[in-house]
Structures are given as C-alpha cells and as structure tokens.
Amino acid sequence: MRYLSDVLKEKYGEKVYRLTLSSGCTCPNRDGTLARGGCAFCSEGGSGEFAAALRSIDEQIDEAKALIAKKTGAKKFIAYFQAYSNTYGDVGRLEKLYLEATARREIVTLSLGTRPDCLSDDVIGMLERLSKIKPVWVEMGLQTANEATAQRMNRCFSNECYAEAVQKLHSIGCDVVSHLIFGFPDETREDMLRSVRYIAALRPEGVKLQMLNILTGTRLAEEYAAHPWRLLTREEYADIIAEALKLLPDETVIHRLTGDGRRDMIIAPEWVKDKKRTLNAIHRAISRDSSSPGRA
Ligand code: SF4
C-alpha cells in the first residue's frame, strides 16, 4: 500500500501540493443534458467547494500558489481541476486552459475530475496530447458499483461506461484515480467491498475513498431530514477502509482515505468533521488487522 504523499516525495524529492483551479465547466448531470440537480449527494459547488471563481489559469495559479507557498515554501504543484466535469465543453477552449497550466514549470501534473461519459474522441485526443507534456490524472467517481444505489443517487452512467472509460484512458497513457463513497443508504458492508473489488479489477493508478457526507442544499439532505437512516460510525468506517485496502492492487496509490468537505456544509455525520481522529481510527484499524492472527 502506497500513499500519494510518499510517492510524490519519492518522485520529485520534495512535497508536492495541489492547487485547486477552475475550468468553468459544468456537468451534464446538472445542466439538463442528462438530468437536473446532479447526483443526490453533490452540492451546488459540484463536489469541489474550494475552487476559485473563473479567471485566467495563470492568475488562478499565481493566487493559489501564493497562499500555499507563503505557509509552506512549496515549489512543485499539481494543477487540480476538481469541481464539476472538466472534460465537458468546447475541447478547443479546454485544451487552451490546460496547456496554460502544463506550460508552467512548477506544475508537475495535471489532474482533471470528470465523468466517464465526458470522454469523447476529441477529449481523448486532447488528453493524449496533454499527457505528452506532463503526466495527466483523470479522476472519476464511480462512488458505488451497486447499480440500484447508483440509480437512487441519480449518477446517470452505468458501471460498464465507467469500465470502458478506464480502459480508454489507460490506452492513451493517462492515470486514473477512482473515487468510491462508503455509507450510502441501504448499502451493506459487503456492497461496499464489492465496489472496491470492482474498482480493483480495473487497476486504477489511484483511489480516493470517503464517507458519504450529507451536505446542505443537496437532495440527500432533504431525504435525510424526511427519513433519517443510520449512518456508519467512525469505527465502522475505519474497519471498512482497512478491509478495502487489502482488496486493492499493491500498485494502486491511496490518494485519500477520508473526505475534505467544507465543514460548514456538512449536516451529517458529525464525526467526519474531525479528520485527524478519523485518520487515527483508520490507522488503528489497519494495524489491528495486520496484527490479527491468520489475517493477511
Ligand atoms: S457527476 Fe460530479 S459534478 Fe456532476 S452532479 Fe455528480 S458529483 Fe456533481
């Protein structure tokens, strides 16, 4: 099991920081192309609450860099386009933006969050060209491999579409970072681990795992207020994470084990707001697991 911070430090000889940037894209699951309102758990910010308002990429990089570099002295960065679907829109416009980011010497990687159904041939061509300049990571949320949950969450793409997208991206040399969410209503521990096995079989270069956050302004928040369901406890979540990590390929890099959502938007569970305690619980569960007799 390898963690992203270690892998980057090994590769670049120093800590690498993310700069959260905005491409100005929306999402077909929000603008009415597939649906309106988006995935049930997604807030208006498109799952990227910290993105800067749209200005030139150079300006955004300078501003985000100044904030981080002042505190840390950081010199190397990932251009991180997280919110909405960053391969959805005019490809010529997007390529110009991403070329601006990759042209900067201090940017070592381009990271684009998107949906698996936003990878047209033109987009794939753009990603292939960009990946010849700097490494390109494409982050896609499967969230769950349980199609019934996916439907209930209004995900609006199939598991098959996801698997094909991973293959396409691998064929042009892009890294894939898969996202999963644990704790959807009515999902059992076995459902969650089945999702991990599904992802593992696709051999993504990275994974992000997180607990379902019920955020203000989402459809999930309305459902939860009307009919609250039992949420995982911190310890249950930590145990599932420990089990999930055993199912992932050794070469898959762990990007995230718990979410980074905006605290003021989180309605439940309360415990996700304390990231440090959650990480401690996860590390305890991992070491308990590895020291149990007869367990791998
Ligand atoms: S695909 Fe992503 S941005 Fe679009 S609605 Fe779902 S979570 Fe939000």
Boltz pocket constraint, residues with backbone or C-beta under 6 A from the ligand:
constraints:
  - pocket:
      binder: B
      contacts: [[A, 27], [A, 28], [A, 29], [A, 30], [A, 37], [A, 38], [A, 39], [A, 42], [A, 43], [A, 46], [A, 47], [A, 83], [A, 84], [A, 85], [A, 115], [A, 154], [A, 155]]
      max_distance: 6.0
